[in-house]
Amino acid sequence: MNAPALPAETLRTALAGLLDGLPPRQASRAVERLIASYRGATPTNAPILRDRADAAAYAAYRMPATFEAVRSALEAFADAVPGWAPGGHLDLGGGTGAAAWAVTATWDGERPVTVLDWAEPALALGREIAAANPALRNVQWQRSRIGAALTLESTDLVTVSYVLNELTAPDRTALVDAAAAAARAVVIVEPGTPDGYARVIEARDRLIAAGFRIAAPCPHSADCPIVPGTDWCHFSARVSRSSLHRQVKGGSLPYEDEKFSYVAAARFPVEPAPARVVRKPQIRKGQVLLDLCETEPSLSRATVTKRHGDLYKAARDADWGDAWPPAP
Ligand SMILES: C[S@@+](CC[C@H](N)C(=O)[O-])C[C@H]1O[C@@H](n2cnc3c(N)ncnc32)[C@H](O)[C@@H]1O
């Protein structure tokens, strides 16, 4: 059921042309202004993406990373709901459409898609970029404000990526409740920081209270075993760096790792992983140490040695965020 990686390459090409014609200094300045806005006191009363230059800077600079983070979360979700594919998708606070692209990279075919955001320049640019993706030909780009007054039509899948951070606490609650009421499946992605994780856990609790079951990353729908304040559950997605990235951030690495926290939940039966690797595995001579979140629920460290045969080989290939043990 998984779709080809094609949308990732198409997106990269579509974004590469975005800043063509814009002097590099101007592009860097737009990105720096954006970074400063995001570092500043959010939530805001008005959109941060105010014009085309802001939206283009966001798309060129952040969209590849948010796309990869959402794609990673959706892949884990898809593994937990084999045979299911969304018949419709609503992306709340969708901006330039990263999650809409990620859905097309996860499941084949076309479906009705709505991207909702209050920033018209982001929606306009999202529509332009989406012209490169045949599966996004009929997206509705809807300008609406997320808040207590928001009402949503029923759909199969709601995504909320990198948005909770920009909302007040009451608007966050209203958003998660509205998503839970409208959708059969909800996937929420936030930056992989202690605060991002805290917002994900808050949303996770609300989804469970609304009758959802957790499909990923947790192997269970019980309380998270992490003692608040001691750690935070997050994962990492590799992102190719564009020349704009290198220009703004310096450095020569061709990639960077986007850290994210997420929760994927559904109203229908799910098959979560038996356990999940929650840190980068440590490969030692003749053994691999895996930090796992398990069904119990509990956090534990498994030591897999050569004596474990095929499981040892699998452990050497295991990645942070993978299900454990891997599906046969
Ligand atoms: C960091 S961007 C994330 C965009 C996109 N979801 C992604 O993952 O790339 C946050 C988005 O949330 C939107 N947003 C923030 N507050 C909003 C509100 N109250 N109503 C509607 N959209 C909002 C912003 O306009 C922006 O497009």
The ligand as an SDF file (V2000), in Angstrom:
LIG
                    3D

 27 29  0  0  0  0  0  0  0  0999 V2000
    5.1350   26.2680   11.6440 C   0  0  0  0  0  0  0  0  0  0  0  0
    3.8370   26.4300   10.4830 S   0  0  0  0  0  0  0  0  0  0  0  0
    3.5120   24.7180   10.0650 C   0  0  0  0  0  0  0  0  0  0  0  0
    2.9650   24.5880    8.6910 C   0  0  0  0  0  0  0  0  0  0  0  0
    2.7740   23.1580    8.2060 C   0  0  0  0  0  0  0  0  0  0  0  0
    1.7780   22.4660    8.9990 N   0  0  0  0  0  0  0  0  0  0  0  0
    4.0790   22.3970    8.2050 C   0  0  0  0  0  0  0  0  0  0  0  0
    4.1760   21.3860    8.9140 O   0  0  0  0  0  0  0  0  0  0  0  0
    5.0050   22.7920    7.4850 O   0  0  0  0  0  0  0  0  0  0  0  0
    2.4230   26.8070   11.4820 C   0  0  0  0  0  0  0  0  0  0  0  0
    1.1920   27.1040   10.6450 C   0  0  0  0  0  0  0  0  0  0  0  0
    0.0840   27.2520   11.5220 O   0  0  0  0  0  0  0  0  0  0  0  0
   -0.7080   28.3300   11.0450 C   0  0  0  0  0  0  0  0  0  0  0  0
   -1.4840   28.8740   12.1730 N   0  0  0  0  0  0  0  0  0  0  0  0
   -1.0190   29.3230   13.3540 C   0  0  0  0  0  0  0  0  0  0  0  0
   -2.0320   29.7570   14.1320 N   0  0  0  0  0  0  0  0  0  0  0  0
   -3.1590   29.5830   13.4090 C   0  0  0  0  0  0  0  0  0  0  0  0
   -4.5350   29.8480   13.6610 C   0  0  0  0  0  0  0  0  0  0  0  0
   -4.9560   30.3650   14.8230 N   0  0  0  0  0  0  0  0  0  0  0  0
   -5.4290   29.5450   12.7030 N   0  0  0  0  0  0  0  0  0  0  0  0
   -5.0240   28.9940   11.5120 C   0  0  0  0  0  0  0  0  0  0  0  0
   -3.7360   28.7350   11.2150 N   0  0  0  0  0  0  0  0  0  0  0  0
   -2.8120   29.0220   12.1570 C   0  0  0  0  0  0  0  0  0  0  0  0
    0.3380   29.3180   10.5110 C   0  0  0  0  0  0  0  0  0  0  0  0
   -0.2210   30.2550    9.6230 O   0  0  0  0  0  0  0  0  0  0  0  0
    1.3500   28.3900    9.8450 C   0  0  0  0  0  0  0  0  0  0  0  0
    1.0550   28.1560    8.5070 O   0  0  0  0  0  0  0  0  0  0  0  0
  1  2  1  0
  2  3  1  0
  2 10  1  0
  3  4  1  0
  4  5  1  0
  5  6  1  0
  5  7  1  0
  7  8  2  0
  7  9  1  0
 10 11  1  0
 11 12  1  0
 11 26  1  0
 12 13  1  0
 13 14  1  0
 13 24  1  0
 14 15  1  0
 14 23  1  0
 15 16  2  0
 16 17  1  0
 17 18  1  0
 17 23  2  0
 18 19  1  0
 18 20  2  0
 20 21  1  0
 21 22  2  0
 22 23  1  0
 24 25  1  0
 24 26  1  0
 26 27  1  0
M  CHG  2   2   1   9  -1
M  END
$$$$
